[in-house]
Amino acid sequence: MAAGILASLFYSQFHLSHDNSWYLIATRRFMEGARLYVDIVEINPPLAFYLTVPGLALADALGLSDKAGYVTYATALATLANLWAGSIVKRAKLDRWSSISLWIAAPVMTLLLPISEYGQREHLMLAFTLPYFWAAMLGDRVRLSRAEQFAIGIAATLGFALKPYFYLAPFALALLEIGRRRSLASAFTIANLTIAAATLAYVAFIVARHPEYLADIVPIANTVYQSFGLEMWRRFAQPALLALLFLVAVFWLRREAFDDVAVTILIVALGFTANYFVQFKGWNYHILPTAAYLLLSLIWLAPKIARLLREKIALAVLLMLAAFGTLGQQLIRGPYNSWSVQSFAQFVERPSMTILVMSTNVSAAFPLVNEVDGRWASRYPAQWLIPGAVVALDRADCQKDPDLCARIAAVASRARRDLVDDLVRYSPQLVFIDERQQKSYFEGLPFDYAAFLAEDPRFVDTWAGYDRIGMTSGYGVYRRRSAASSAPAE
């Protein structure tokens, strides 16, 4: 509880990450009646919005800012998960040091390790699934009632369903249990059956309540979203991946030190590593679950192989490198720090200004809009349709596959139409345009927003009412002229 209170006070002082900040803006609109995947266009399934609602409701109830309310909510979820996991540990038949290891690990994984990704979907997933993995790790050491197993399954579903890739970890765990017990039936636990049933219910809910997601967003994402991500070498250059190799090396050299709990934790870490490679964008928060369970492995193993470490310097070095690759990687990053707030806020003259950022980077617009108390002038968090379409058209052979090129061109046309629609609808007072020669995710291809949008005559007419007032961090800054200043002189 003390750790939770300290975390809430600590993280409230810093910016939320750009993704979280976007979800606060978008979910507030959703609560006010905007339609998901129509008025708000987002690539992720709807659960992320629904799980943001309680944080905003808490902010309203306590009179807090949306950021403070969400931080308090995320911390409360993590703290409840830690208490629940601690209750499972207390009932397990463990020695003193093993119990201490798990008591230490839970708050480190949910309150400290996500220091730069606090409140991110991966962070929420770690909290919601903590009791599930704790119960799976301890297995026959602890007895859980059917009601508690059902509750664990419901909570875990709220975590795994945030992204379909997250299910790779429990799937890996189920395969491990089948292999251990030589029985398919071992995978059909109450918790797993609950997860399966709740997931099917969630899919049915999406079909019924948000059909646009499956009919519209998923096909577009399959067409153009592959262009998003860091450079290939940076996707592999993750310290946590090296830490995993070091830990596997320790397992190979001293397999006898790995009891069934340690093996289970390692398999979960491998499942989340598969999750990272399936997404394969290279972003830090995608590797966070792997880092969390690698760190848990180290905490669990430390008291058990202390004597071996004294005898084998190589093992000690491997474990220290693994520890640095997990906890060190995240702590060095520190709390989230927004470059766009530092660069763009100077142009925001007053609260409630309507702001549009034409960029493929979510971080260019958020948390800037939140921090300056602005109003966001788009249905998108960033122009994620455009680079995928531009790159795909450049790669495609339109003579051989005209249908593919027609689909890609339709996506580009939609992106242009939506962006101009929002420009006309919201009439933003400030517009920041990415004018860098090397724009993110275009893979070196040249791109000019003004030239792209000028194919729509409405843009030319609307843009005539804007003046360029500055340049910062490679972004041109434009301000809409007031009606008085734009009126012709008599």
Secondary structure in CASP SS format (residue, H / E / C, confidence):
PFRMAT SS
TARGET T0000
AUTHOR 0000-0000-0000
METHOD secondary structure of the structure
MODEL  1
M C 1.00
A H 1.00
A H 1.00
G H 1.00
I H 1.00
L H 1.00
A H 1.00
S H 1.00
L H 1.00
F H 1.00
Y H 1.00
S C 1.00
Q C 1.00
F C 1.00
H C 1.00
L C 1.00
S C 1.00
H H 1.00
D H 1.00
N H 1.00
S H 1.00
W H 1.00
Y H 1.00
L H 1.00
I H 1.00
A H 1.00
T H 1.00
R H 1.00
R H 1.00
F H 1.00
M H 1.00
E C 1.00
G C 1.00
A C 1.00
R C 1.00
L E 1.00
Y C 1.00
V C 1.00
D C 1.00
I E 1.00
V C 1.00
E C 1.00
I C 1.00
N C 1.00
P C 1.00
P C 1.00
L H 1.00
A H 1.00
F H 1.00
Y H 1.00
L H 1.00
T H 1.00
V H 1.00
P H 1.00
G H 1.00
L H 1.00
A H 1.00
L H 1.00
A H 1.00
D H 1.00
A H 1.00
L H 1.00
G C 1.00
L C 1.00
S C 1.00
D H 1.00
K H 1.00
A H 1.00
G H 1.00
Y H 1.00
V H 1.00
T H 1.00
Y H 1.00
A H 1.00
T H 1.00
A H 1.00
L H 1.00
A H 1.00
T H 1.00
L H 1.00
A H 1.00
N H 1.00
L H 1.00
W H 1.00
A H 1.00
G H 1.00
S H 1.00
I H 1.00
V H 1.00
K H 1.00
R H 1.00
A C 1.00
K C 1.00
L C 1.00
D C 1.00
R H 1.00
W H 1.00
S H 1.00
S H 1.00
I H 1.00
S H 1.00
L H 1.00
W H 1.00
I H 1.00
A H 1.00
A H 1.00
P H 1.00
V H 1.00
M H 1.00
T H 1.00
L H 1.00
L H 1.00
L C 1.00
P C 1.00
I C 1.00
S C 1.00
E C 1.00
Y C 1.00
G C 1.00
Q C 1.00
R H 1.00
E H 1.00
H H 1.00
L H 1.00
M H 1.00
L H 1.00
A H 1.00
F H 1.00
T H 1.00
L H 1.00
P H 1.00
Y H 1.00
F H 1.00
W H 1.00
A H 1.00
A H 1.00
M H 1.00
L H 1.00
G H 1.00
D H 1.00
R H 1.00
V C 1.00
R C 1.00
L C 1.00
S C 1.00
R H 1.00
A H 1.00
E H 1.00
Q H 1.00
F H 1.00
A H 1.00
I H 1.00
G H 1.00
I H 1.00
A H 1.00
A H 1.00
T H 1.00
L H 1.00
G H 1.00
F H 1.00
A C 1.00
L C 1.00
K C 1.00
P H 1.00
Y H 1.00
F H 1.00
Y H 1.00
L H 1.00
A H 1.00
P H 1.00
F H 1.00
A H 1.00
L H 1.00
A H 1.00
L H 1.00
L H 1.00
E H 1.00
I H 1.00
G H 1.00
R H 1.00
R H 1.00
R C 1.00
S C 1.00
L H 1.00
A H 1.00
S H 1.00
A H 1.00
F C 1.00
T C 1.00
I H 1.00
A H 1.00
N H 1.00
L H 1.00
T H 1.00
I H 1.00
A H 1.00
A H 1.00
A H 1.00
T H 1.00
L H 1.00
A H 1.00
Y H 1.00
V H 1.00
A H 1.00
F H 1.00
I H 1.00
V H 1.00
A H 1.00
R H 1.00
H C 1.00
P H 1.00
E H 1.00
Y H 1.00
L H 1.00
A H 1.00
D H 1.00
I H 1.00
V H 1.00
P H 1.00
I H 1.00
A H 1.00
N H 1.00
T H 1.00
V H 1.00
Y H 1.00
Q H 1.00
S H 1.00
F C 1.00
G C 1.00
L C 1.00
E C 1.00
M H 1.00
W H 1.00
R H 1.00
R H 1.00
F H 1.00
A C 1.00
Q C 1.00
P H 1.00
A H 1.00
L H 1.00
L H 1.00
A H 1.00
L H 1.00
L H 1.00
F H 1.00
L H 1.00
V H 1.00
A H 1.00
V H 1.00
F H 1.00
W H 1.00
L H 1.00
R C 1.00
R H 1.00
E H 1.00
A H 1.00
F C 1.00
D C 1.00
D H 1.00
V H 1.00
A H 1.00
V H 1.00
T H 1.00
I H 1.00
L H 1.00
I H 1.00
V H 1.00
A H 1.00
L H 1.00
G H 1.00
F H 1.00
T H 1.00
A H 1.00
N H 1.00
Y H 1.00
F H 1.00
V H 1.00
Q H 1.00
F C 1.00
K C 1.00
G C 1.00
W C 1.00
N H 1.00
Y H 1.00
H H 1.00
I H 1.00
L H 1.00
P H 1.00
T H 1.00
A H 1.00
A H 1.00
Y H 1.00
L H 1.00
L H 1.00
L H 1.00
S H 1.00
L H 1.00
I H 1.00
W H 1.00
L H 1.00
A C 1.00
P C 1.00
K C 1.00
I C 1.00
A H 1.00
R H 1.00
L H 1.00
L H 1.00
R H 1.00
E H 1.00
K C 1.00
I H 1.00
A H 1.00
L H 1.00
A H 1.00
V H 1.00
L H 1.00
L H 1.00
M H 1.00
L H 1.00
A H 1.00
A H 1.00
F H 1.00
G H 1.00
T H 1.00
L H 1.00
G H 1.00
Q H 1.00
Q H 1.00
L H 1.00
I H 1.00
R H 1.00
G C 1.00
P C 1.00
Y C 1.00
N C 1.00
S C 1.00
W H 1.00
S H 1.00
V H 1.00
Q H 1.00
S H 1.00
F H 1.00
A H 1.00
Q H 1.00
F H 1.00
V C 1.00
E C 1.00
R C 1.00
P C 1.00
S C 1.00
M C 1.00
T E 1.00
I E 1.00
L E 1.00
V E 1.00
M E 1.00
S C 1.00
T C 1.00
N C 1.00
V H 1.00
S H 1.00
A H 1.00
A H 1.00
F C 1.00
P C 1.00
L H 1.00
V H 1.00
N H 1.00
E H 1.00
V C 1.00
D C 1.00
G C 1.00
R E 1.00
W E 1.00
A C 1.00
S C 1.00
R C 1.00
Y C 1.00
P C 1.00
A C 1.00
Q C 1.00
W C 1.00
L H 1.00
I H 1.00
P H 1.00
G H 1.00
A H 1.00
V H 1.00
V H 1.00
A H 1.00
L H 1.00
D H 1.00
R H 1.00
A C 1.00
D C 1.00
C C 1.00
Q C 1.00
K C 1.00
D C 1.00
P H 1.00
D H 1.00
L H 1.00
C H 1.00
A H 1.00
R H 1.00
I H 1.00
A H 1.00
A H 1.00
V H 1.00
A H 1.00
S H 1.00
R H 1.00
A H 1.00
R H 1.00
R H 1.00
D H 1.00
L H 1.00
V H 1.00
D H 1.00
D H 1.00
L H 1.00
V H 1.00
R H 1.00
Y H 1.00
S C 1.00
P C 1.00
Q C 1.00
L E 1.00
V E 1.00
F E 1.00
I E 1.00
D E 1.00
E C 1.00
R C 1.00
Q C 1.00
Q C 1.00
K C 1.00
S C 1.00
Y C 1.00
F C 1.00
E C 1.00
G C 1.00
L C 1.00
P C 1.00
F C 1.00
D C 1.00
Y H 1.00
A H 1.00
A H 1.00
F H 1.00
L H 1.00
A C 1.00
E C 1.00
D C 1.00
P H 1.00
R H 1.00
F H 1.00
V H 1.00
D H 1.00
T H 1.00
W H 1.00
A C 1.00
G C 1.00
Y E 1.00
D E 1.00
R E 1.00
I E 1.00
G E 1.00
M E 1.00
T E 1.00
S C 1.00
G C 1.00
Y E 1.00
G E 1.00
V E 1.00
Y E 1.00
R E 1.00
R E 1.00
R C 1.00
S C 1.00
A H 1.00
A H 1.00
S H 1.00
S H 1.00
A C 1.00
P C 1.00
A C 1.00
E C 1.00
END
